[in-house]
Each structure stands twice: as C-alpha cells, then as structure tokens.
C-alpha cells in the first residue's frame, strides 16, 4: 500500500518508519525539508498531489494544523489518521470547519480516525480486566484529565504542545 505521512516530527517519523518496515511505500512531507530528508524515505514537496494517489494518510503535524489537513484529506477521498487533538481548544474548533469535514467525508465516502492511546493508564488497564472474560462488541469511554496528574515530573509549560505559536492547548 502507499501511504503519505504529513509531518515528520517524532510521531510522524515513528509512524513512517513502522510503515516502511512493514513493506509499504511511504512518502513523507514536512514544511521543514530537513525533517523529511532525515527519514531517508521518499520526500515530496507537493503533499496534495501525493495524497491523490495514496491509499491512506497520516496527519502528524502540530495540532493547530490538524483540522485543515483533515479537510484536505477528506476532500481527496483518501482515508486518514490524525494524531490527537483535532483542535487546540474550544475557541478555535471552528464548528463550520468541523461540519464541513463531516459533510466532505460523507460526500466523498472518506473515513478518518483520531489516535489517542491510554493503554498504559493503570485505571483503564484495571477497567479492561473487569471485562476480559466477556465478548464486548463496542464501547465508548469519555474521559478528561490533566496530563500533570499522571506524569508529574514533566513540565508541559515548556513543551512545544503548550506553545500558542506551535498550536498547543
């Protein structure tokens, strides 16, 4: 399969390397060419052209760009995976853009997925063990938590994700 990874920071690089290791054709794009060059994969300068011939895309950019890339991915009709969050906060969620994303996905028959992994969170591991002996067809869990509660040694005020310039929350 052919994949396009948009954004070559730590998560994008990790995803691109895994896809390549699995034998997939991987194209990478980043606004900073040195980041995509460092991966030693097929770097593209025009991600939109590459998207049109891809089997799937991974959006791994800073959060402030997620929604706009997702809109473009949906418009191409290609399935996409976006790193969380879809927005940097409620004030910039742009309900019109979110509505447009949903409508575009429905019109084009595209599907998308947002990644959020809590597999190492002790409370959810304990919760999951309660149901390990049952056949579960579907589950939906809504949760919110301050990152500092479960990673007290990390100073998130200093990370790129806290920076307004980088689109942090």
C-alpha positions as CSV (number, residue, x, y, z in Angstrom):
1,X,0.0,0.0,0.0
2,X,1.0,3.6,-0.5
3,X,0.9,6.0,2.5
4,X,1.6,9.7,2.9
5,X,2.8,10.9,6.3
6,X,2.3,14.7,6.8
7,X,4.6,16.0,9.5
8,X,8.0,14.4,10.3
9,X,8.4,15.2,13.9
10,X,8.8,12.4,16.5
11,X,5.4,10.8,16.0
12,X,5.4,11.3,12.2
13,X,8.9,9.8,11.9
14,X,7.9,6.9,14.1
15,X,4.8,6.1,12.0
16,X,6.7,6.5,8.7
17,X,9.4,4.1,9.8
18,X,6.9,1.5,11.0
19,X,5.0,1.6,7.7
20,X,8.2,1.3,5.8
21,X,9.4,-1.6,7.9
22,X,6.1,-3.4,7.2
23,X,6.9,-3.1,3.5
24,X,4.6,-0.3,2.5
25,X,5.5,2.5,0.1
26,X,5.9,5.7,2.2
27,X,6.0,9.3,1.1
28,X,6.8,12.0,3.7
29,X,6.1,15.7,3.8
30,X,7.1,18.4,6.2
31,X,7.3,22.1,5.8
32,X,10.8,21.8,7.1
33,X,12.5,19.7,4.3
34,X,15.4,18.7,6.6
35,X,13.0,16.7,8.8
36,X,11.6,14.7,5.9
37,X,15.0,14.3,4.4
38,X,16.4,12.8,7.6
39,X,14.0,9.9,7.3
40,X,15.6,8.6,4.1
41,X,12.2,7.9,2.6
42,X,10.5,9.4,-0.4
43,X,10.2,13.1,0.4
44,X,7.5,15.0,-1.5
45,X,7.2,18.8,-2.0
46,X,3.6,18.8,-3.0
47,X,1.7,16.7,-0.5
48,X,-1.7,17.3,-2.2
49,X,-0.6,15.7,-5.4
50,X,0.8,12.7,-3.5
51,X,-2.4,12.5,-1.4
52,X,-4.4,11.9,-4.6
53,X,-2.5,8.7,-5.3
54,X,-2.2,7.4,-1.7
55,X,-4.1,4.6,-0.1
56,X,-4.0,6.4,3.3
57,X,-2.6,9.4,5.0
58,X,-1.3,10.1,8.5
59,X,-1.6,13.7,9.8
60,X,1.2,14.2,12.4
61,X,1.6,17.9,12.3
62,X,1.4,20.4,15.3
63,X,-2.2,20.4,16.5
64,X,-3.1,23.9,15.1
65,X,-2.9,22.4,11.5
66,X,-4.8,19.2,12.1
67,X,-8.2,20.3,11.1
68,X,-7.1,22.0,7.8
69,X,-5.1,18.9,6.8
70,X,-8.0,16.6,7.7
71,X,-10.3,18.7,5.5
72,X,-7.9,18.4,2.6
73,X,-7.5,14.6,3.2
74,X,-11.3,14.2,3.3
75,X,-11.6,16.2,0.1
76,X,-9.3,13.8,-1.7
77,X,-11.5,10.8,-0.5
78,X,-8.4,9.1,0.9
79,X,-8.7,7.6,4.4
80,X,-6.7,9.4,7.1
81,X,-5.5,9.1,10.6
82,X,-4.8,12.2,12.6
83,X,-2.9,12.5,15.9
84,X,-4.9,13.9,18.7
85,X,-6.2,16.6,19.3
86,X,-8.3,17.6,16.3
87,X,-8.3,21.2,17.6
88,X,-6.2,23.2,20.0
89,X,-9.2,24.2,22.1
90,X,-12.8,25.0,22.0
91,X,-12.3,28.6,20.9
92,X,-10.6,27.5,17.6
93,X,-12.5,24.4,16.9
94,X,-14.3,26.3,14.1
95,X,-17.7,24.5,14.1
96,X,-18.1,25.4,10.5
97,X,-14.9,23.7,9.5
98,X,-15.8,20.6,11.6
99,X,-19.2,20.5,10.0
100,X,-17.5,20.9,6.6
101,X,-15.2,18.0,7.5
102,X,-18.1,15.7,8.3
103,X,-20.0,16.6,5.2
104,X,-17.0,16.2,3.0
105,X,-16.2,12.8,4.4
106,X,-19.8,11.7,3.8
107,X,-19.9,13.1,0.3
108,X,-16.6,11.6,-0.7
109,X,-17.1,8.3,1.2
110,X,-13.8,9.0,3.1
111,X,-13.2,7.9,6.6
112,X,-10.9,9.3,9.2
113,X,-9.6,8.3,12.6
114,X,-8.1,10.2,15.5
115,X,-5.5,8.5,17.7
116,X,-5.4,8.7,21.4
117,X,-3.8,5.9,23.4
118,X,-4.3,5.3,27.1
119,X,-3.2,1.7,27.0
120,X,-0.7,2.3,29.8
121,X,-3.0,4.2,32.1
122,X,-3.4,2.0,35.2
123,X,-7.1,2.9,35.7
124,X,-8.1,1.8,32.2
125,X,-6.0,-1.4,32.4
126,X,-7.9,-2.2,35.6
127,X,-11.2,-1.4,34.0
128,X,-10.3,-3.6,31.0
129,X,-9.5,-6.6,33.2
130,X,-13.0,-6.4,34.6
131,X,-14.3,-7.3,31.1
132,X,-11.6,-9.6,29.8
133,X,-13.7,-12.7,30.1
134,X,-16.7,-11.2,28.1
135,X,-17.3,-10.6,24.4
136,X,-17.6,-6.9,24.0
137,X,-19.0,-5.7,20.7
138,X,-18.5,-2.0,21.3
139,X,-17.6,0.5,24.0
140,X,-17.4,4.3,24.2
141,X,-15.5,6.0,27.0
142,X,-15.3,9.7,27.5
143,X,-12.5,10.9,29.7
144,X,-10.6,14.0,30.5
145,X,-7.6,14.5,32.7
146,X,-4.8,16.9,33.4
147,X,-1.6,15.5,31.9
148,X,0.4,16.6,35.0
149,X,-1.8,14.2,37.1
150,X,-0.3,11.1,35.5
151,X,3.1,12.5,34.5
152,X,4.0,14.7,37.5
153,X,7.7,15.0,36.6
154,X,7.0,16.5,33.1
155,X,6.8,20.3,32.8
156,X,4.3,20.7,30.0
157,X,4.6,24.5,30.1
158,X,8.0,24.1,28.4
159,X,6.9,21.7,25.6
160,X,6.0,22.6,22.1
161,X,2.4,21.5,22.7
162,X,2.0,24.2,25.3
163,X,3.2,26.9,22.9
164,X,0.5,29.1,21.3
165,X,2.9,29.6,18.4
166,X,3.1,25.9,17.8
167,X,-0.7,25.4,18.2
168,X,-0.6,23.9,21.7
169,X,-3.5,23.5,24.0
